[in-house]
């Protein structure tokens, strides 16, 4: 599947008319939305915790250099090694060099959006290293040669019949007549295949949900236990993560964990919370002999000091995706990028460039639900407006769009003209309505392709206010 953010319009149209995708996306409301709602209701301090979490993340971003330096010192003191990668290609090269030096040929991987972002699997394959995704969703889409469609549920767009077909095509050594009609059979088969990968892996790669500066620790949260098998069984463990994941200490991470799990899956806590702080010592029975942390910038520092800096607070819970009407209509693949939904709209113009990802900030109704549910209070609509302004300044929108905005701006700067235009428009639109609805207007075909407007009252809001 080709990832092309510039094809967002065409990909969205195909997604909207895909009945199977529509059925899958329909589960968001009954699954993720309700789970988060009940989790927040059951935890009365949730809103206060959001404020605390936002403050922790903002402090961390404002003190990025100091905290990262402290983290490196702490990791080194525990026998680990920190590597710094300015770009995606540098990160891939660092990981490849570590694996080659250790003689690794097969690598198990825990779920990591950063490894997706930098294209790590493709880079490893070009050097003869076989990466095996061990998160069940990631394993499924790896077999299908697809990118993830959701941040926390990468195979959310599929149903069990899709997974059964995928397993039959990939696991050819197994009985072709085996029963794969229920989910438990699918999980059991995946467990058998992944167990072999765990036992034969020469190295393990994970991401990190948080990095703690004081302790020099990396934290991951999972529900399947694959993260622990990935990091503990092989001789070499590599953590690949973004520099923005840093927080001051484990106390700060504990606050964010409470927000992350409730916002992502509605759980008070996930099944496994793993804290990793270096290679195993002589007193330990298991664990890696080598511990590496690859800290990836890949454009993140460009956001510092800009109106989009708050994007770096993100803890990748996907609550914004789960409550976004656009994502809920077209899914993740339409975005053509690693990060879909509102967080993608805020992050991709920086990671990919505004010329490549300028459609994403426009894929919003600006209903504000993403900001309302964000556990660390990222002002996502404000950031999207910032990228829209950058898009306009770069001359990327079509001429008709820029001309329309220019005409509106001309009137908006002249109150008398603006009031006259709105009075005339409200009266004219009332006359154009049929059966209480307006279903078409000149130069507005895109809007009316999927919606209509109720008949206006015939007077502006201010006119009705004064008359009340």
One Martini backbone bead per residue (centre of mass of N, CA, C, O) as a GRO file, in nm:
protein
  468
    1UNK     BB    1   0.093   0.038   0.026
    2UNK     BB    2   0.066   0.365  -0.055
    3UNK     BB    3   0.216   0.660   0.076
    4UNK     BB    4   0.002   0.964   0.021
    5UNK     BB    5  -0.084   1.276   0.130
    6UNK     BB    6  -0.175   1.406  -0.154
    7UNK     BB    7  -0.418   1.171  -0.174
    8UNK     BB    8  -0.651   1.233   0.028
    9UNK     BB    9  -0.905   1.289  -0.139
   10UNK     BB   10  -0.916   1.018  -0.293
   11UNK     BB   11  -0.895   0.829  -0.046
   12UNK     BB   12  -1.153   0.932   0.095
   13UNK     BB   13  -1.358   0.853  -0.118
   14UNK     BB   14  -1.302   0.551  -0.102
   15UNK     BB   15  -1.358   0.515   0.202
   16UNK     BB   16  -1.659   0.611   0.211
   17UNK     BB   17  -1.727   0.360  -0.010
   18UNK     BB   18  -1.647   0.149   0.220
   19UNK     BB   19  -1.829  -0.081   0.389
   20UNK     BB   20  -1.614  -0.224   0.571
   21UNK     BB   21  -1.491   0.030   0.693
   22UNK     BB   22  -1.750   0.144   0.812
   23UNK     BB   23  -1.795  -0.088   1.009
   24UNK     BB   24  -1.531  -0.059   1.166
   25UNK     BB   25  -1.565   0.247   1.250
   26UNK     BB   26  -1.831   0.197   1.414
   27UNK     BB   27  -1.669   0.080   1.673
   28UNK     BB   28  -1.560   0.331   1.813
   29UNK     BB   29  -1.804   0.428   1.979
   30UNK     BB   30  -1.847   0.143   2.137
   31UNK     BB   31  -1.547   0.141   2.240
   32UNK     BB   32  -1.354   0.394   2.290
   33UNK     BB   33  -1.553   0.613   2.383
   34UNK     BB   34  -1.692   0.464   2.616
   35UNK     BB   35  -1.440   0.383   2.774
   36UNK     BB   36  -1.345   0.670   2.836
   37UNK     BB   37  -1.597   0.775   2.974
   38UNK     BB   38  -1.607   0.570   3.210
   39UNK     BB   39  -1.319   0.621   3.316
   40UNK     BB   40  -1.368   0.924   3.390
   41UNK     BB   41  -1.612   0.882   3.581
   42UNK     BB   42  -1.456   0.674   3.780
   43UNK     BB   43  -1.248   0.936   3.788
   44UNK     BB   44  -1.281   1.232   3.946
   45UNK     BB   45  -0.964   1.336   3.891
   46UNK     BB   46  -0.924   1.363   3.581
   47UNK     BB   47  -0.915   1.672   3.520
   48UNK     BB   48  -0.684   1.735   3.714
   49UNK     BB   49  -0.487   1.539   3.574
   50UNK     BB   50  -0.473   1.685   3.305
   51UNK     BB   51  -0.335   1.939   3.412
   52UNK     BB   52  -0.089   1.790   3.523
   53UNK     BB   53   0.000   1.659   3.258
   54UNK     BB   54   0.039   1.918   3.094
   55UNK     BB   55   0.258   2.037   3.280
   56UNK     BB   56   0.465   1.811   3.246
   57UNK     BB   57   0.496   1.830   2.938
   58UNK     BB   58   0.573   2.129   2.922
   59UNK     BB   59   0.823   2.112   3.097
   60UNK     BB   60   0.975   1.903   2.927
   61UNK     BB   61   0.991   2.072   2.665
   62UNK     BB   62   1.130   2.330   2.802
   63UNK     BB   63   1.360   2.094   2.921
   64UNK     BB   64   1.494   1.902   2.714
   65UNK     BB   65   1.803   1.921   2.738
   66UNK     BB   66   1.834   1.860   3.039
   67UNK     BB   67   1.681   1.585   3.051
   68UNK     BB   68   1.847   1.434   2.833
   69UNK     BB   69   2.119   1.455   2.976
   70UNK     BB   70   2.029   1.305   3.230
   71UNK     BB   71   1.949   1.046   3.089
   72UNK     BB   72   2.222   0.969   2.971
   73UNK     BB   73   2.371   0.949   3.242
   74UNK     BB   74   2.188   0.728   3.365
   75UNK     BB   75   2.226   0.508   3.152
   76UNK     BB   76   2.535   0.490   3.171
   77UNK     BB   77   2.540   0.414   3.479
   78UNK     BB   78   2.375   0.132   3.394
   79UNK     BB   79   2.527   0.033   3.105
   80UNK     BB   80   2.430   0.202   2.882
   81UNK     BB   81   2.327   0.349   2.554
   82UNK     BB   82   2.327   0.660   2.377
   83UNK     BB   83   2.162   0.774   2.081
   84UNK     BB   84   2.177   1.021   1.814
   85UNK     BB   85   1.904   1.135   1.592
   86UNK     BB   86   1.820   1.363   1.346
   87UNK     BB   87   1.721   1.137   1.151
   88UNK     BB   88   1.586   0.869   1.004
   89UNK     BB   89   1.846   0.759   0.869
   90UNK     BB   90   2.020   0.767   1.124
   91UNK     BB   91   1.853   0.574   1.293
   92UNK     BB   92   1.875   0.328   1.104
   93UNK     BB   93   2.185   0.314   1.109
   94UNK     BB   94   2.227   0.269   1.409
   95UNK     BB   95   2.065   0.008   1.434
   96UNK     BB   96   2.219  -0.153   1.219
   97UNK     BB   97   2.500  -0.136   1.353
   98UNK     BB   98   2.428  -0.281   1.614
   99UNK     BB   99   2.334  -0.550   1.481
  100UNK     BB  100   2.593  -0.615   1.327
  101UNK     BB  101   2.785  -0.619   1.574
  102UNK     BB  102   2.601  -0.861   1.710
  103UNK     BB  103   2.492  -1.059   1.470
  104UNK     BB  104   2.210  -0.996   1.375
  105UNK     BB  105   1.916  -1.147   1.188
  106UNK     BB  106   1.689  -1.150   1.411
  107UNK     BB  107   1.395  -0.940   1.494
  108UNK     BB  108   1.213  -0.825   1.750
  109UNK     BB  109   0.899  -0.627   1.783
  110UNK     BB  110   0.760  -0.375   1.920
  111UNK     BB  111   0.552  -0.133   1.945
  112UNK     BB  112   0.627   0.146   1.700
  113UNK     BB  113   0.581   0.455   1.561
  114UNK     BB  114   0.873   0.545   1.506
  115UNK     BB  115   0.951   0.304   1.323
  116UNK     BB  116   0.744   0.386   1.112
  117UNK     BB  117   0.840   0.675   1.055
  118UNK     BB  118   1.151   0.572   0.966
  119UNK     BB  119   1.155   0.288   0.824
  120UNK     BB  120   1.296   0.034   0.964
  121UNK     BB  121   1.218  -0.235   0.827
  122UNK     BB  122   1.330  -0.166   0.546
  123UNK     BB  123   1.622  -0.115   0.636
  124UNK     BB  124   1.679  -0.400   0.748
  125UNK     BB  125   1.626  -0.567   0.491
  126UNK     BB  126   1.859  -0.437   0.318
  127UNK     BB  127   2.062  -0.590   0.550
  128UNK     BB  128   1.944  -0.888   0.622
  129UNK     BB  129   1.716  -0.819   0.833
  130UNK     BB  130   1.462  -0.976   1.036
  131UNK     BB  131   1.154  -0.839   1.107
  132UNK     BB  132   0.925  -0.899   1.392
  133UNK     BB  133   0.614  -0.850   1.473
  134UNK     BB  134   0.440  -0.885   1.807
  135UNK     BB  135   0.210  -0.734   1.773
  136UNK     BB  136  -0.078  -0.839   1.657
  137UNK     BB  137  -0.154  -0.606   1.469
  138UNK     BB  138   0.130  -0.573   1.340
  139UNK     BB  139   0.153  -0.861   1.235
  140UNK     BB  140  -0.082  -0.853   1.040
  141UNK     BB  141   0.013  -0.604   0.863
  142UNK     BB  142   0.280  -0.728   0.783
  143UNK     BB  143   0.158  -0.965   0.619
  144UNK     BB  144  -0.007  -0.740   0.433
  145UNK     BB  145   0.162  -0.481   0.368
  146UNK     BB  146   0.073  -0.264   0.590
  147UNK     BB  147  -0.020   0.003   0.745
  148UNK     BB  148  -0.129   0.160   0.995
  149UNK     BB  149  -0.467   0.291   1.104
  150UNK     BB  150  -0.370   0.308   1.410
  151UNK     BB  151  -0.205   0.377   1.697
  152UNK     BB  152  -0.332   0.127   1.895
  153UNK     BB  153  -0.497  -0.014   1.630
  154UNK     BB  154  -0.362  -0.118   1.341
  155UNK     BB  155  -0.617  -0.344   1.270
  156UNK     BB  156  -0.907  -0.201   1.283
  157UNK     BB  157  -0.999  -0.236   0.965
  158UNK     BB  158  -1.042  -0.532   1.045
  159UNK     BB  159  -1.152  -0.858   1.028
  160UNK     BB  160  -1.154  -1.195   1.094
  161UNK     BB  161  -1.156  -1.277   0.795
  162UNK     BB  162  -0.904  -1.126   0.712
  163UNK     BB  163  -0.714  -1.272   0.908
  164UNK     BB  164  -0.758  -1.557   0.809
  165UNK     BB  165  -0.656  -1.508   0.520
  166UNK     BB  166  -0.374  -1.417   0.605
  167UNK     BB  167  -0.285  -1.678   0.752
  168UNK     BB  168  -0.320  -1.872   0.515
  169UNK     BB  169  -0.108  -1.719   0.331
  170UNK     BB  170   0.143  -1.731   0.550
  171UNK     BB  171   0.078  -2.029   0.696
  172UNK     BB  172   0.164  -2.292   0.499
  173UNK     BB  173   0.251  -2.524   0.715
  174UNK     BB  174  -0.033  -2.546   0.776
  175UNK     BB  175  -0.342  -2.650   0.788
  176UNK     BB  176  -0.572  -2.563   0.543
  177UNK     BB  177  -0.834  -2.691   0.722
  178UNK     BB  178  -0.838  -2.510   0.945
  179UNK     BB  179  -0.991  -2.345   1.211
  180UNK     BB  180  -1.074  -1.970   1.168
  181UNK     BB  181  -1.367  -1.855   1.286
  182UNK     BB  182  -1.228  -1.762   1.553
  183UNK     BB  183  -1.042  -1.565   1.762
  184UNK     BB  184  -0.896  -1.783   1.933
  185UNK     BB  185  -0.761  -1.922   1.688
  186UNK     BB  186  -0.598  -1.680   1.593
  187UNK     BB  187  -0.437  -1.631   1.853
  188UNK     BB  188  -0.307  -1.912   1.874
  189UNK     BB  189  -0.153  -1.899   1.609
  190UNK     BB  190   0.012  -1.647   1.669
  191UNK     BB  191   0.152  -1.759   1.920
  192UNK     BB  192   0.311  -1.982   1.781
  193UNK     BB  193   0.469  -1.806   1.576
  194UNK     BB  194   0.592  -1.601   1.787
  195UNK     BB  195   0.745  -1.796   1.966
  196UNK     BB  196   0.959  -1.866   1.756
  197UNK     BB  197   1.067  -1.576   1.731
  198UNK     BB  198   1.156  -1.533   2.023
  199UNK     BB  199   1.359  -1.784   2.034
  200UNK     BB  200   1.535  -1.669   1.761
  201UNK     BB  201   1.622  -1.404   1.860
  202UNK     BB  202   1.895  -1.162   1.867
  203UNK     BB  203   1.689  -0.916   1.894
  204UNK     BB  204   1.533  -0.619   2.045
  205UNK     BB  205   1.255  -0.390   1.968
  206UNK     BB  206   1.147  -0.083   2.109
  207UNK     BB  207   0.977   0.145   2.248
  208UNK     BB  208   0.837   0.447   2.418
  209UNK     BB  209   0.627   0.618   2.629
  210UNK     BB  210   0.865   0.674   2.842
  211UNK     BB  211   1.117   0.894   2.985
  212UNK     BB  212   1.344   0.899   3.262
  213UNK     BB  213   1.585   1.101   3.381
  214UNK     BB  214   1.670   1.010   3.667
  215UNK     BB  215   1.666   0.680   3.602
  216UNK     BB  216   1.705   0.591   3.301
  217UNK     BB  217   1.413   0.516   3.184
  218UNK     BB  218   1.195   0.286   3.009
  219UNK     BB  219   0.851   0.284   2.905
  220UNK     BB  220   0.601   0.024   2.870
  221UNK     BB  221   0.275  -0.054   2.727
  222UNK     BB  222   0.080  -0.360   2.760
  223UNK     BB  223  -0.153  -0.654   2.680
  224UNK     BB  224   0.046  -0.916   2.572
  225UNK     BB  225   0.374  -0.935   2.657
  226UNK     BB  226   0.571  -0.875   2.410
  227UNK     BB  227   0.766  -0.669   2.531
  228UNK     BB  228   0.914  -0.859   2.730
  229UNK     BB  229   1.007  -1.074   2.521
  230UNK     BB  230   1.169  -0.869   2.348
  231UNK     BB  231   1.370  -0.757   2.588
  232UNK     BB  232   1.465  -1.033   2.750
  233UNK     BB  233   1.568  -1.268   2.555
  234UNK     BB  234   1.772  -1.118   2.417
  235UNK     BB  235   2.088  -0.978   2.412
  236UNK     BB  236   1.956  -0.731   2.253
  237UNK     BB  237   1.842  -0.392   2.333
  238UNK     BB  238   1.626  -0.156   2.157
  239UNK     BB  239   1.544   0.184   2.184
  240UNK     BB  240   1.291   0.360   1.991
  241UNK     BB  241   1.264   0.720   2.017
  242UNK     BB  242   1.150   1.018   2.103
  243UNK     BB  243   1.257   1.308   2.262
  244UNK     BB  244   0.960   1.384   2.385
  245UNK     BB  245   0.934   1.137   2.609
  246UNK     BB  246   1.034   1.306   2.829
  247UNK     BB  247   1.071   1.299   3.190
  248UNK     BB  248   1.176   1.351   3.502
  249UNK     BB  249   1.010   1.095   3.637
  250UNK     BB  250   0.821   0.843   3.776
  251UNK     BB  251   0.605   1.028   3.892
  252UNK     BB  252   0.528   1.155   3.621
  253UNK     BB  253   0.465   0.889   3.473
  254UNK     BB  254   0.227   0.802   3.658
  255UNK     BB  255   0.034   1.021   3.568
  256UNK     BB  256   0.037   0.951   3.259
  257UNK     BB  257  -0.064   0.660   3.282
  258UNK     BB  258  -0.349   0.728   3.381
  259UNK     BB  259  -0.418   0.880   3.113
  260UNK     BB  260  -0.348   0.685   2.886
  261UNK     BB  261  -0.529   0.433   2.945
  262UNK     BB  262  -0.803   0.582   2.963
  263UNK     BB  263  -0.784   0.721   2.675
  264UNK     BB  264  -0.735   0.461   2.500
  265UNK     BB  265  -0.903   0.191   2.662
  266UNK     BB  266  -1.030   0.243   2.965
  267UNK     BB  267  -0.802   0.175   3.158
  268UNK     BB  268  -0.644   0.201   3.453
  269UNK     BB  269  -0.452  -0.035   3.342
  270UNK     BB  270  -0.238  -0.227   3.209
  271UNK     BB  271  -0.108  -0.542   3.210
  272UNK     BB  272   0.170  -0.394   3.122
  273UNK     BB  273   0.452  -0.243   3.303
  274UNK     BB  274   0.765  -0.147   3.173
  275UNK     BB  275   1.096  -0.118   3.319
  276UNK     BB  276   1.391   0.024   3.166
  277UNK     BB  277   1.764   0.048   3.282
  278UNK     BB  278   1.933  -0.185   3.143
  279UNK     BB  279   2.139  -0.419   3.175
  280UNK     BB  280   2.211  -0.704   3.309
  281UNK     BB  281   2.307  -0.838   3.596
  282UNK     BB  282   2.442  -1.083   3.797
  283UNK     BB  283   2.162  -1.094   3.973
  284UNK     BB  284   2.024  -1.157   3.709
  285UNK     BB  285   1.840  -1.398   3.515
  286UNK     BB  286   1.751  -1.171   3.310
  287UNK     BB  287   1.828  -1.014   3.010
  288UNK     BB  288   2.018  -0.796   2.859
  289UNK     BB  289   2.356  -0.722   2.767
  290UNK     BB  290   2.231  -0.495   2.581
  291UNK     BB  291   2.169  -0.128   2.601
  292UNK     BB  292   1.973   0.078   2.382
  293UNK     BB  293   1.922   0.432   2.294
  294UNK     BB  294   1.724   0.591   2.039
  295UNK     BB  295   1.719   0.933   1.967
  296UNK     BB  296   1.462   1.108   1.794
  297UNK     BB  297   1.399   1.379   1.598
  298UNK     BB  298   1.286   1.444   1.304
  299UNK     BB  299   1.186   1.769   1.360
  300UNK     BB  300   1.105   1.841   1.657
  301UNK     BB  301   1.282   2.103   1.714
  302UNK     BB  302   1.122   2.288   1.512
  303UNK     BB  303   0.875   2.336   1.721
  304UNK     BB  304   1.028   2.510   1.893
  305UNK     BB  305   0.873   2.821   1.950
  306UNK     BB  306   0.601   2.745   1.830
  307UNK     BB  307   0.256   2.713   1.787
  308UNK     BB  308   0.327   2.376   1.769
  309UNK     BB  309   0.465   2.268   2.035
  310UNK     BB  310   0.227   2.109   2.183
  311UNK     BB  311   0.253   1.846   2.015
  312UNK     BB  312   0.487   1.722   2.205
  313UNK     BB  313   0.290   1.617   2.437
  314UNK     BB  314   0.218   1.366   2.318
  315UNK     BB  315   0.103   1.011   2.421
  316UNK     BB  316  -0.043   0.821   2.215
  317UNK     BB  317  -0.373   0.746   2.264
  318UNK     BB  318  -0.604   0.833   2.031
  319UNK     BB  319  -0.851   1.010   2.121
  320UNK     BB  320  -0.874   1.201   1.876
  321UNK     BB  321  -0.950   0.985   1.673
  322UNK     BB  322  -1.205   0.860   1.827
  323UNK     BB  323  -1.352   1.176   1.806
  324UNK     BB  324  -1.328   1.204   1.495
  325UNK     BB  325  -1.524   1.253   1.215
  326UNK     BB  326  -1.311   1.207   0.997
  327UNK     BB  327  -1.181   0.947   1.086
  328UNK     BB  328  -1.467   0.800   1.114
  329UNK     BB  329  -1.496   0.809   0.783
  330UNK     BB  330  -1.177   0.727   0.661
  331UNK     BB  331  -0.951   0.672   0.837
  332UNK     BB  332  -0.597   0.619   0.821
  333UNK     BB  333  -0.498   0.564   0.518
  334UNK     BB  334  -0.584   0.836   0.380
  335UNK     BB  335  -0.336   1.008   0.491
  336UNK     BB  336  -0.049   0.882   0.414
  337UNK     BB  337   0.051   0.832   0.722
  338UNK     BB  338   0.148   0.754   1.035
  339UNK     BB  339  -0.029   1.008   1.131
  340UNK     BB  340  -0.350   1.042   1.208
  341UNK     BB  341  -0.563   1.272   1.238
  342UNK     BB  342  -0.522   1.534   1.448
  343UNK     BB  343  -0.224   1.472   1.514
  344UNK     BB  344  -0.142   1.464   1.218
  345UNK     BB  345  -0.235   1.757   1.147
  346UNK     BB  346  -0.015   1.874   1.359
  347UNK     BB  347   0.256   1.700   1.265
  348UNK     BB  348   0.306   1.650   0.951
  349UNK     BB  349   0.394   1.936   0.844
  350UNK     BB  350   0.669   1.894   0.989
  351UNK     BB  351   0.772   1.607   0.907
  352UNK     BB  352   0.693   1.643   0.578
  353UNK     BB  353   0.569   1.907   0.511
  354UNK     BB  354   0.347   2.135   0.391
  355UNK     BB  355   0.340   2.037   0.088
  356UNK     BB  356   0.258   1.732   0.170
  357UNK     BB  357   0.042   1.802   0.443
  358UNK     BB  358  -0.192   2.028   0.383
  359UNK     BB  359  -0.458   1.857   0.408
  360UNK     BB  360  -0.479   1.778   0.713
  361UNK     BB  361  -0.573   2.054   0.852
  362UNK     BB  362  -0.845   2.042   0.665
  363UNK     BB  363  -0.937   1.769   0.821
  364UNK     BB  364  -1.180   1.961   0.965
  365UNK     BB  365  -1.456   2.090   1.168
  366UNK     BB  366  -1.387   2.230   1.444
  367UNK     BB  367  -1.535   2.098   1.706
  368UNK     BB  368  -1.309   2.018   1.950
  369UNK     BB  369  -1.292   1.719   2.059
  370UNK     BB  370  -0.986   1.669   2.067
  371UNK     BB  371  -0.929   1.876   2.298
  372UNK     BB  372  -1.135   1.764   2.510
  373UNK     BB  373  -0.979   1.460   2.522
  374UNK     BB  374  -0.707   1.546   2.578
  375UNK     BB  375  -0.491   1.459   2.839
  376UNK     BB  376  -0.279   1.727   2.761
  377UNK     BB  377  -0.415   1.977   2.622
  378UNK     BB  378  -0.411   2.002   2.315
  379UNK     BB  379  -0.453   2.267   2.074
  380UNK     BB  380  -0.541   2.148   1.784
  381UNK     BB  381  -0.704   2.368   1.629
  382UNK     BB  382  -0.487   2.588   1.657
  383UNK     BB  383  -0.266   2.432   1.502
  384UNK     BB  384  -0.424   2.399   1.239
  385UNK     BB  385  -0.445   2.703   1.184
  386UNK     BB  386  -0.145   2.748   1.153
  387UNK     BB  387  -0.109   2.560   0.904
  388UNK     BB  388  -0.309   2.711   0.725
  389UNK     BB  389  -0.149   2.973   0.717
  390UNK     BB  390   0.101   2.844   0.590
  391UNK     BB  391  -0.038   2.746   0.337
  392UNK     BB  392  -0.133   3.024   0.235
  393UNK     BB  393   0.152   3.160   0.227
  394UNK     BB  394   0.254   2.929   0.010
  395UNK     BB  395   0.021   2.887  -0.216
  396UNK     BB  396  -0.142   2.596  -0.207
  397UNK     BB  397  -0.407   2.672  -0.261
  398UNK     BB  398  -0.640   2.729  -0.458
  399UNK     BB  399  -0.745   3.003  -0.619
  400UNK     BB  400  -1.043   2.999  -0.528
  401UNK     BB  401  -0.978   2.993  -0.228
  402UNK     BB  402  -0.802   3.250  -0.210
  403UNK     BB  403  -1.017   3.438  -0.326
  404UNK     BB  404  -1.233   3.391  -0.110
  405UNK     BB  405  -1.063   3.480   0.135
  406UNK     BB  406  -0.999   3.763   0.025
  407UNK     BB  407  -1.293   3.860   0.013
  408UNK     BB  408  -1.359   3.818   0.311
  409UNK     BB  409  -1.134   4.001   0.424
  410UNK     BB  410  -1.227   4.262   0.294
  411UNK     BB  411  -1.503   4.269   0.446
  412UNK     BB  412  -1.407   4.224   0.747
  413UNK     BB  413  -1.246   4.513   0.746
  414UNK     BB  414  -1.558   4.622   0.677
  415UNK     BB  415  -1.827   4.656   0.864
  416UNK     BB  416  -2.041   4.775   0.673
  417UNK     BB  417  -2.005   4.568   0.447
  418UNK     BB  418  -2.049   4.312   0.619
  419UNK     BB  419  -2.339   4.374   0.716
  420UNK     BB  420  -2.462   4.396   0.435
  421UNK     BB  421  -2.388   4.112   0.334
  422UNK     BB  422  -2.536   3.948   0.557
  423UNK     BB  423  -2.821   4.057   0.510
  424UNK     BB  424  -2.845   3.968   0.215
  425UNK     BB  425  -2.780   3.666   0.252
  426UNK     BB  426  -3.009   3.585   0.448
  427UNK     BB  427  -3.239   3.661   0.250
  428UNK     BB  428  -3.153   3.500  -0.001
  429UNK     BB  429  -3.137   3.214   0.130
  430UNK     BB  430  -3.435   3.197   0.206
  431UNK     BB  431  -3.537   3.206  -0.097
  432UNK     BB  432  -3.366   2.936  -0.187
  433UNK     BB  433  -3.533   2.760  -0.030
  434UNK     BB  434  -3.651   2.409   0.006
  435UNK     BB  435  -3.822   2.274   0.244
  436UNK     BB  436  -3.604   2.407   0.459
  437UNK     BB  437  -3.368   2.375   0.235
  438UNK     BB  438  -3.023   2.374   0.124
  439UNK     BB  439  -2.869   2.194  -0.169
  440UNK     BB  440  -2.749   2.453  -0.333
  441UNK     BB  441  -2.453   2.633  -0.461
  442UNK     BB  442  -2.251   2.839  -0.587
  443UNK     BB  443  -1.922   2.724  -0.542
  444UNK     BB  444  -2.044   2.459  -0.333
  445UNK     BB  445  -2.016   2.150  -0.410
  446UNK     BB  446  -1.847   2.021  -0.180
  447UNK     BB  447  -2.042   2.074   0.051
  448UNK     BB  448  -2.317   1.948  -0.098
  449UNK     BB  449  -2.225   1.646  -0.140
  450UNK     BB  450  -2.283   1.574   0.202
  451UNK     BB  451  -2.476   1.834   0.246
  452UNK     BB  452  -2.685   2.068   0.414
  453UNK     BB  453  -2.911   2.347   0.479
  454UNK     BB  454  -3.081   2.537   0.667
  455UNK     BB  455  -3.310   2.765   0.683
  456UNK     BB  456  -3.300   3.078   0.717
  457UNK     BB  457  -3.453   3.355   0.883
  458UNK     BB  458  -3.355   3.646   0.728
  459UNK     BB  459  -3.167   3.719   0.972
  460UNK     BB  460  -2.948   3.826   1.169
  461UNK     BB  461  -2.833   3.786   1.479
  462UNK     BB  462  -2.836   4.088   1.562
  463UNK     BB  463  -3.123   4.145   1.476
  464UNK     BB  464  -3.254   3.935   1.670
  465UNK     BB  465  -3.135   4.044   1.931
  466UNK     BB  466  -3.262   4.329   1.926
  467UNK     BB  467  -3.566   4.209   1.902
  468UNK     BB  468  -3.572   4.049   2.195
   0.00000   0.00000   0.00000
